[in-house]
């Protein structure tokens, strides 16, 4: 049988619960889609034009594995301004100097980090609920992702993490703003979590793919070097964080170019340089003309889009919190909503009820050991969002 040729690592991974919902919904003609984790605005014109120019000017071959030099220079400049980190290009840093390189999306950066850090039998700690790929990346490495229960407020705190640590723990993975909940940890919470990791000799990985999609009440951390800029609170801004924190950020969610697969990683050179070596033999490099495109992102103002998402967030909270518990998203474009116990439904069953009304949401079990919630994305046109909320209010009321 040909199936006997399949490796155990592939068989150990279930198909995404998100994909299952899409399959169930495939016969719907025009569903209201509150499931997709993708911005609904076009790529800003300067970024789009720069990528088109790069293709037209034959920038279509490989870049260096570390990335296009112009993009890397802008990334390093931004890390200095935002975090105070004095980074070098991976492979070129002095002793103790953090290094950085461009990755094939943040998922690519995460994959390389897991591969560089985890041996079979090792453990890492991830939040529960989590981004869907986190536990599976550990499985691919023969390791174990230990979920940290963050219900009901979805905050990955030092107090919750510490009891899960042991001699096998290699790293703690923080995602802020979070997917699926949109929750943003405070500066103080991030500092305590980083201090705990440092005291235990454990790496902190900070996945900040939504770092610029942060709403007004969460803007408590002023970027170093420019008091006019406020950003997502980040443990990477703590003094000395470059020595024990691995930072992962991306361009796709912020600038609407998710299909371009572009991100970057920065942190201790001993780890980042190993990740870069692995990239050479896997992804080779991130897409060359698209790297040239996002150089323009550092001069692109996204504040109007963030304000629009905050307005949609407010509408979601105002309408749904009357019917059930909703942790307030401080960033990103998701809400993670509890299915009322009175309905007697799991998150999956509730999502199936939504499909019957031609509405797509994602069951909480796709992101968690529990299946008590569902995720919606408010990255959709306001009129479609309003129609979806009409349906959700009806269902949450038991109608």
N, C-alpha and C positions, 0 to 999 in steps of 0.2 A: 504494500500500500504506500502511495506517495506521501500520505500524511505522516508516516513514520520518520520522514526526513526532516520534519520541522523541529527546530531547536526549542528546548524547554522555555527559554526566555520569551519566545513569541507566544507560546501557549499559556504562559502565566499572566498575560495581560488581557483583560477584558476589553471589548469594544467600548468606546466612549458612550456614556448615557446620553450625551448630546446627539451623537450620531443616531442612536435608537429613536429619539424623538423626531429627528429629521426624516427617518425612514417611515415612521408612522404618519407623518404629515405630507409625504410625497405626493399623495393623490389630491391634496387641496389645491384649488385653482389660485386663490389670492388670499392666503392667510394673513392675519395681523401678526407680524413677526416681532415678538419681544424677546427673542432668544439669542440673536446674533451679537457677539462681542466685537463689533466693528463700528467705527465712527461713521455717521451718515452724512458727513460733509466731504466735498471734493478735496483732493490734495491741493494745497495752496499753489497759486500760479507760479511764483518764483521757483519753488521746488520742482514743480512739474516741468517748467521750461528748462531748468538746468539739467534735468535728466534727459530730456529730448535732445538738447544741444550735445550732451555727452555721447549719445548714440550716434547723432549725425556726424560728430567729429571723431568717430572711430575709437571711442574709449570703451571697447567691447571685449577686450581680452582680460586676462587675469590681472588683478592687482597683486601687490605683495600679500602674503597670508595675513599680515598684521592690519592691512587696510590701505586705502588710498591715502597718500601722504597729506593731502590737503584736508581731508576729513579728519584724519587722526590729529592734525595740528589744531583743528577747531575743537575737537573733543577734549584734548589736553588743556587747551586754553579755558574751556568751560569748567572743567573739573577744578582748575585753580581758582576761578572766580567763585564757583558755587560752593565748593567744599574746602578750599584751602589746600588741596592736594597738589603736590609738585610731581606730576607723573612724567614718566618717559615712555616711549614706545617699547612694547615688550621686546626683550632681548637686548635692550640698549641702556637699561637703568644702572645706576650706581648701587653699591651695597645699601640695602635698606630703603631704596627708593621705590615707590609703587609704580607699576607699569599698567599699560592699557592697550587694547586692540579692538578692532571692529569685528563683530560677529554676524552670523547669518540669523538675525532675529534674536530676541531674548530667549526664545526656546532653544536656539542653537547654543547660546551662552550657558544656559542651564545644563544642557546635555554635556557640554564639555566640562563644566564644573563637577558634575556627578562622576564623570569618567575619570577625572584627574584626582578625585578625593576618596572615592569609595572602593574598597576591596570587598570581595565576598565575605559576608558575615558582619561587616560594619553596619552602623546605624546612623541615621540623620533624623532630626526632629522637624516636622512640618506642622503648620497650623491645620486644624480641622474646624471649618471647611477649608479646602485647599484648591489651588488651580489644578485642573484635571491631570496634568502630566506629572506632577510632583511624585506621587507614590510609584508610578510606573518607571520613571527614570532610575529610581533606586533598584527596582526589580531587574532592570536591564543590566545593572552592575552586580547582581547577585547579593545585593545589600537589602536593608530593611528601612523603610520610612516609617518612623514612629509618629502617629498622629497625636497632636496636642489639642485636647478638647477646649475650644474657646467659646462655646455657647454660654450664655445667650447674647453676649455683647460683641463676640468675634474679635477680641483683642488678644494678641499673642504677647503675654506678659512674662517677665522673669519668674514670677511666683508660680505660674502654670507650667513653665518649661523645666524648672530645676528638678522636680521629682522624676522626670523622664530621662535625665542624663545618667550615663554610666561610662565605663571604660571603652565601650565600643562607639560612642558618639563622636562623629567627626565634625558635624556642623549643624547649626540651626538655620532654618530657612524662613526669613521674614518677607511677607509680601504686603507692602503698604504704598498707596491705597490697595485694598484687597480685591481680588477676584475670587469668590463671587459676591462678597458683601459690600464692597466699597468703603469699608471702615478704614480710618486713618489712625495710626497710633500717635500718641503725643510725643513731644521731644523727651519728656521725662521717662516715658515707658521705653522708648528706644534706647536711651542712655543706660537704663537699668538692665535691659536685655543684653546689650553689648558688654557691660561690666561683668555680668554673670558668665557670658561665653569666655571672656578674657580670663576670668579667675579659674575656669575649668580647662583652659587650654584648647578650647573649641572655636572653630571659625564661625563667624556670623556672615551669612549671605543675605544681602538686602536686595530683593527683587523689586525695583522701582519703575516698572514699565509705565505706570500711570502718574509719574511724579509731577507732571505739569497739569494734570487734570485733578486739581485740588480746589475745594470750595472754600468760601470766605471764612467760615468758622474754624477751618483746619490750618489756616495760614499762620502758624505760630513760630516759624523758624526763618529768620532772615539770613539770606545768603551772605557768605563772607565776601567783603570787598565791595558790596553795593547794597546799601540799606534800603534802596527803593525796590529791590526785588525780594519777593517772598515766595517760598517754595514749600513743598511737602516736607514736614519734619522728617529728618533722616538721621539714623545713628552714624552714618558716614561723616557727619559734620563734627562729631565729637573729637577732641584733641587726641591725636595718635591713632585714629580709626584706620588710617591707611595701612597700619601694621597688622591688623587682625580682622578686617572687614572686607568682604568681596562685594563690590557694587555692580549691579546689572541694570542697565537702562536700555531704552529702545526708541525708535522713531515712528514705528507703525501706528500705534494707538494715538499718539499725540498729533500726528500730521496726516492721518487718514490713508497712509500708504502701507497697510498691513501686509499686502501681497508682495511688497518689495523685500521683506525679510532682512531687516537691518537693525542692529543693536550694537552695544559695546559693553565691555567689561573692564573694570579697573580694580586694583587691589595689590596685595603682597606679591612681589615679583616671583617668589618661589612657586606660587600657585599659578599666577597668570601666565608665566612663561611656559609652564607645562600644558596649560590649556591651549596656548597658541600652537604648540607643537602638535597637539592632537587635531587642531583645526587643519593643519597642513595636510593631514592624511585622511580627513573626513570631508569637511565642507570646502577645503582648499582656500577659498576666500569668499567674502560676501559679494553679491552682484555688482560688478564694476560701475556701469553707468548710473546705477541707482545710488551708489555711494557718492558719486559726483553730485547727484541731485540734492541729497540731504545736507550738503555743505551749507546750502542756503537756509536751512531750517533754523540756524542759530540767530538769524536776523528776522525771523517770521513771528509775528505777534498772534498768539492763539487765544488771547484773553476773551474776545467776543464769543468764541465757541464755548469756552469754559463757562462763561456766564449763562449762555443758553442752556447748557447741561445742568447747571445749578438750578435754573428756573424749572426745568423738567423734573429734577430731583424733588424740589419742593412740592410740585403737583402730585408726584407719586406718594410722598409721605402724607400729605394732607388728605388724600383720598383713601389710601389703604390702611393707614394707622387707625382709622375708625372701626375697622373690622378685625384687625389682628395685630400681632407684634411685628414691628419692622425696625431693625437697627438702622439708625440714620447713616446713610453713606456720606462720608466726608470727602470723597473723591471718586475717580473712575466714572463709570456710567451704569452701575448695577445696583439692584436692591435684592436682598435675600430675605424672603418673606415667609413667615411661619404659617403652615396650614392649621387653622383652628382645630383643636381636639374635638370640638363638637361636630365637625364634619365626618370624623371617623375615616379619614383618607390619608394615605401616605403622600409624600411629595410626587411620586411617580403616578399614583392614581389621580391626583389633582391635575397634573400635567395632561393626562389622558382626557380628563373632563374638559380641559381647555381646548384640546384638539377638536373635540365634538362641537365646540363653538367657533372653530376656525381661528383659534388663537394659539400661538406657539410660545411656551415658556420651558425652562429647563428644570427638571426635578432635582431637589437637593442631594439626592443619592449619587448624582454624577460627581459631586464635589466633596462628599463626606461619608463617614461611617454611618451616619444617620440618614433617614429619608423623611424628614419632618418639615422641610421647607421647599421653596422653589425660587429660582432666580429669574428676574426679568432684567432686560437691558432697556434703558430709555434712550439709547442711541438710534432713534427712529423719528420720523416726522411727527410733529406735535399732534396733528389731527389723527394719525394712526395710533399714537400713544393714548390719546383720550378715548378712542374706541376700545382699545385693549383694556384700559382701566374700567370702562363701563362693564365689560364682561367679567373682569376680576372682582369688582364690587358685588356683582350679582352672585357669582359662584361662592365668594367668601361669606355671603349672607345666607347661603344654603338654598339659593334659587336656581 
